[in-house]
Amino acid sequence: MPAEGGPDTPIKHNGSSRGQKRKQRDREDSPQRERGGHFRRPAEELDKWARALRSTGDQVDGALSAPITRMAAGIENAAHHLRDATPQDVIHAMEAFARRRPMAFLGLAALVGFGGARLLKGSSKSSRATP
């Protein structure tokens, strides 16, 4: 009979391996979380857009002022969260948004795709026109 704790003793696992993998991943991600700030430049651009929208909202009278101001506040909020986010945080946020509002996510994805295509198309024409 093998001695307890010897080489023939089966290994007992406490907890799930999935939970252990998640803890390991969190430990590996913690230095990355501390760094943050991967999206400072896009956050600054969003802040500029929000200021421009807020300025437009202040200049517009009537029914359009409130929606423009709310849109500016939403963009400022996104910029604030993006400023200290890691790439993993952004991915998790996009996944959560896609689950909550799939049609809005698909619509935004299509807009980004069309915008990217126009940007690439325009940049290829301008590079050909320049000698």
Long-range contacts (C-beta under 8 A, 24 or more apart in sequence): 29-86, 29-88, 32-86, 32-88, 33-86, 35-86, 36-84, 36-85, 36-86, 37-83, 37-84, 38-85, 38-86, 38-87, 39-82, 39-83, 39-85, 39-90, 40-83, 42-82, 43-79, 43-80, 43-82, 43-83, 44-79, 46-75, 46-76, 46-78, 46-79, 46-82, 47-76, 47-79, 49-75, 50-75, 50-76, 50-79
